[in-house]
Amino acid sequence: SVHVEAQCDVEYMEQVIDETRREIARMAVEPPSGEELQRLKMHAWSDLASITDSPFSMAANYISRKTFGMPADYFERQLQEIRSLTPERLAEVSARYLNPERLSVVTCSPKP
């Protein structure tokens, strides 16, 4: 599953949701490239590296691997996938899996 999260004042909530939908739709035709693609890869590497942040995250990763039958080389495969990301591949995946009209939107705000 894919999730997007943002924080904003309640008065901007609809604008943020609309902009998020536009950005998701745009990724299929104008995927990140250049410096933006590099930032995306760095973020993905950072998320992947969090698996080894602590003994607890390492144990959780081990349990997930065993529970869901993930291969022992999962980490290495993910690194290779991140390295091989191209704008074309991002556009293809975005078009296939990210439909802005099918978003489930959940919002939270303080009581008035």
BELSUL-V820587 format. One line per field, one symbol per residue. ss: DSSP state (H for helix, E for strand, L for the rest). phi: phi as a letter, one per 30 degrees, with the letter a starting at -180 (. if undefined). psi: psi as a letter, one per 40 degrees, with the letter a starting at -180 (. if undefined). A space follows every 50 residues. Layout:
# BELSUL-V820587
ss = ???
phi = ???
psi = ???
This chain:
# BELSUL-V820587
ss = LLLLLLLLLHHHHHHHHHHHHHHHHHHLLLLLLHHHHHHHHHHHHHHHHH HHLLHHHHHHHHHHHHHHLLLLLHHHHHHHHHHLLLHHHHHHHHHHHLLH HHLLLLLLLLLL
phi = .cbbbacadedcedddddddedddddedcbdebhdddddddddddddddd ecdaedddddddddeddcidddceedddedddecdbedddddddddcccd dcdccbbbaddd
psi = ihihiihiiddedddddddddddddddddgiiibddddddddddddddde dedidddddddddddddefiidfddddddddddehiddddddddddehhd eeihhhiiiii.
